[in-house]
């Protein structure tokens, strides 16, 4: 039996796809910036960042693009994100910075999905698992700070974008499904907690 790598499978299924292959794991922020640069150099007006454990619901991308076109002051937006294990509940409806015992929190996390979450509202940041950013906002911010290997880079981008004049918004009428933290093993595992702790200190040094 012939076995193919996931990269080979992707290339076979999508032969026109432009692939950037790294010899080592650079982390979410630096690798996302590589894809961003490829897209901008090809003339893209914006870049959609998605995790490999995320599925966009029908109409999600079109809704995000339309929202940015109708809201010139918004530079970043994302859908409400449903828990893939239980799509009746939210994983996140945008994010807020708390500056308290919890530095950040995901709006609606674990709560039942419903109309109360379907409005579009301004937020402090949009989770990087499903994030659409205008080309101008990326140019003005430089994209993700590569110092964050993984976690907190989306929060940092949201604050830097706001400082550069670009608001962030949840587009509640569209949705995606996400299996949270599987890139580091899922759940509150030691690897995730370590990187969250280190990057939270890094974040506070820059923004606190």
C-alpha positions as CSV (number, residue, x, y, z in Angstrom):
1,X,0.0,0.0,0.0
2,X,1.3,3.5,-0.9
3,X,1.3,6.0,1.9
4,X,1.4,9.7,1.3
5,X,2.2,12.5,3.7
6,X,-0.5,15.1,4.5
7,X,1.4,17.6,2.4
8,X,1.4,15.3,-0.6
9,X,-2.3,14.7,-0.2
10,X,-3.0,18.4,-0.1
11,X,-0.9,19.0,-3.2
12,X,-2.7,16.2,-5.1
13,X,-6.1,17.5,-4.1
14,X,-5.3,21.2,-4.8
15,X,-2.6,21.4,-7.5
16,X,-2.9,25.1,-7.9
17,X,-2.2,25.7,-4.2
18,X,1.0,27.7,-3.4
19,X,2.7,25.8,-0.6
20,X,5.4,27.2,1.7
21,X,7.3,24.3,3.3
22,X,9.6,24.8,6.3
23,X,12.2,22.3,7.5
24,X,11.3,23.0,11.1
25,X,8.4,24.1,13.2
26,X,8.7,27.9,13.3
27,X,5.5,28.4,15.3
28,X,2.1,29.9,14.4
29,X,3.1,33.5,14.3
30,X,6.2,33.3,12.1
31,X,4.7,30.8,9.7
32,X,1.5,32.7,9.4
33,X,3.6,35.8,8.5
34,X,5.2,33.8,5.7
35,X,1.8,32.9,4.3
36,X,0.7,36.6,4.7
37,X,3.7,37.8,2.7
38,X,2.9,35.3,-0.1
39,X,-0.7,36.5,-0.3
40,X,0.2,40.2,-0.2
41,X,2.9,39.8,-2.8
42,X,0.3,38.2,-5.0
43,X,-2.0,41.2,-4.7
44,X,-4.4,40.0,-2.0
45,X,-6.6,42.7,-0.4
46,X,-6.8,40.7,2.8
47,X,-5.7,37.5,4.4
48,X,-7.7,34.8,6.1
49,X,-5.8,32.9,8.8
50,X,-7.3,29.5,9.8
51,X,-6.1,26.7,11.9
52,X,-6.0,23.1,10.6
53,X,-8.6,22.1,13.1
54,X,-11.2,24.6,12.0
55,X,-14.1,24.2,9.5
56,X,-15.9,27.2,8.0
57,X,-19.7,27.0,7.9
58,X,-21.3,27.7,4.5
59,X,-21.3,31.4,3.7
60,X,-18.7,32.2,6.4
61,X,-16.0,33.7,4.3
62,X,-18.4,35.6,2.1
63,X,-20.0,37.1,5.1
64,X,-16.6,38.2,6.6
65,X,-15.5,39.8,3.3
66,X,-18.8,41.6,2.9
67,X,-18.6,42.9,6.5
68,X,-15.1,44.4,5.9
69,X,-16.2,46.0,2.7
70,X,-19.1,47.7,4.5
71,X,-17.2,48.7,7.6
72,X,-14.1,50.7,6.5
73,X,-12.9,51.4,10.0
74,X,-12.6,47.6,10.8
75,X,-9.3,46.0,9.9
76,X,-9.8,42.6,11.6
77,X,-12.9,40.4,11.9
78,X,-13.9,36.8,12.6
79,X,-17.0,34.6,12.9
80,X,-18.5,33.3,16.1
81,X,-16.7,30.0,16.7
82,X,-18.6,26.9,17.7
83,X,-17.2,24.0,19.7
84,X,-16.6,21.2,17.2
85,X,-17.4,18.6,19.8
86,X,-20.7,20.2,20.6
87,X,-21.7,22.8,17.9
88,X,-24.7,23.9,20.1
89,X,-22.1,25.7,22.3
90,X,-19.7,28.5,21.7
91,X,-15.9,28.2,21.7
92,X,-15.6,32.0,21.3
93,X,-17.5,35.1,20.1
94,X,-14.4,37.3,19.9
95,X,-12.1,38.1,22.7
96,X,-11.6,40.7,25.5
97,X,-8.5,41.8,27.4
98,X,-9.2,41.6,31.1
99,X,-6.0,42.9,32.8
100,X,-7.1,40.9,35.9
101,X,-6.6,37.3,37.2
102,X,-7.4,36.3,33.6
103,X,-5.4,38.4,31.2
104,X,-7.7,37.5,28.4
105,X,-11.0,35.7,27.9
106,X,-13.1,34.4,25.1
107,X,-16.6,35.9,25.0
108,X,-19.3,33.3,25.4
109,X,-16.9,30.4,25.9
110,X,-18.8,27.2,26.8
111,X,-22.2,29.0,26.7
112,X,-25.1,27.9,24.6
113,X,-25.2,29.3,21.1
114,X,-28.2,31.5,20.3
115,X,-29.4,34.8,18.9
116,X,-27.8,36.8,21.7
117,X,-24.4,36.0,20.0
118,X,-25.5,36.6,16.4
119,X,-24.9,40.4,16.4
120,X,-21.8,42.0,15.1
121,X,-19.9,43.9,17.9
122,X,-16.5,45.4,18.4
123,X,-14.0,43.3,20.4
124,X,-10.4,43.7,21.6
125,X,-9.1,40.8,19.5
126,X,-10.2,38.1,17.1
127,X,-9.0,34.5,17.8
128,X,-6.3,33.6,15.3
129,X,-8.0,30.3,14.5
130,X,-10.4,32.1,12.2
131,X,-9.3,35.7,11.5
132,X,-9.7,37.8,8.4
133,X,-7.4,40.9,8.2
134,X,-7.3,43.6,5.6
135,X,-4.1,44.1,3.6
136,X,-3.7,47.6,5.0
137,X,-4.0,46.5,8.6
138,X,-1.3,43.9,7.9
139,X,1.0,46.4,6.3
140,X,0.4,48.9,9.2
141,X,1.1,46.3,11.9
142,X,3.6,44.0,10.1
143,X,1.4,41.0,10.9
144,X,1.9,38.8,13.9
145,X,4.8,39.5,16.2
146,X,7.2,36.5,15.5
147,X,8.4,36.6,19.2
148,X,5.2,34.7,20.1
149,X,5.8,31.1,19.0
150,X,2.1,30.3,19.7
151,X,-0.7,31.8,21.8
152,X,-1.3,35.5,22.6
153,X,-0.1,36.6,19.2
154,X,-3.7,37.2,18.1
155,X,-4.3,39.4,21.2
156,X,-1.1,41.3,20.6
157,X,-2.1,41.9,16.9
158,X,-5.6,43.1,18.0
159,X,-4.1,45.8,20.3
160,X,-1.4,46.9,17.8
161,X,-4.0,47.1,15.1
162,X,-6.2,49.3,17.3
163,X,-3.2,51.6,18.0
164,X,-2.8,51.8,14.2
165,X,-6.4,52.8,13.7
166,X,-8.0,49.5,12.8
167,X,-10.8,48.1,14.9
168,X,-11.5,44.5,15.5
169,X,-15.0,43.0,15.3
170,X,-17.0,39.8,15.7
171,X,-19.3,39.0,12.8
172,X,-21.9,37.1,14.7
173,X,-24.1,36.1,11.8
174,X,-21.5,33.7,10.4
175,X,-19.9,30.8,12.1
176,X,-17.0,28.2,12.1
177,X,-16.4,25.0,14.1
178,X,-13.1,24.6,16.0
179,X,-11.4,21.9,18.0
180,X,-9.6,24.0,20.5
181,X,-5.8,23.6,21.2
182,X,-5.3,20.4,19.2
183,X,-2.1,21.9,17.7
184,X,-0.5,21.4,21.2
185,X,-2.3,18.2,22.2
186,X,-5.8,19.4,23.2
187,X,-7.2,20.7,26.4
188,X,-5.2,22.3,29.2
189,X,-2.1,20.3,28.6
190,X,1.4,21.2,30.0
191,X,2.7,22.4,26.6
192,X,-0.2,24.8,26.1
193,X,0.0,26.1,29.7
194,X,3.7,26.7,29.4
195,X,3.5,28.7,26.2
196,X,0.5,30.7,27.5
197,X,2.4,31.6,30.7
198,X,5.6,32.6,28.9
199,X,3.7,34.6,26.2
200,X,1.4,36.3,28.8
201,X,4.5,37.7,30.5
202,X,5.9,38.8,27.2
203,X,2.6,40.4,26.4
204,X,2.4,42.3,29.7
205,X,5.9,43.6,29.3
206,X,4.8,45.1,26.0
207,X,1.3,46.3,26.7
208,X,0.9,46.3,30.5
